[in-house]
Every structure is written in structure tokens, then in C-alpha cells.
């Protein structure tokens, strides 16, 4: 989970800065989700994840 919080100062700049910040953060969130989805579809990543889960279940 990612959490984004930002503040815009000075107050007179906030209306413009908030719009720009929201757009940039939205783009970053979409990029991260796409990367996560690619990782979930990658057979090599899935193989490592499965192996680690099995090792954890076996008590390592």
C-alpha cells in the first residue's frame, strides 16, 4: 500500500500547485500499479515467490 500526502505552501500558490501535484501523483500511482501487475505476470518472479512461500511454510 502506498500513501501520498502533500502540502502546498505558500497558500496563494496552493490552487495551482495542488492540481499539478495531483496530476503527478496520479501518474506515479498508475506507473507503480502497472509495474506491480507486470511483476505478477512474470513467470520468474512468480517462481521465486512460490519458492519463498513454500520455504516459509516448511519453517525454513
Helices and strands as residue ranges (DSSP letters): G 11-13, H 14-41, H 43-58
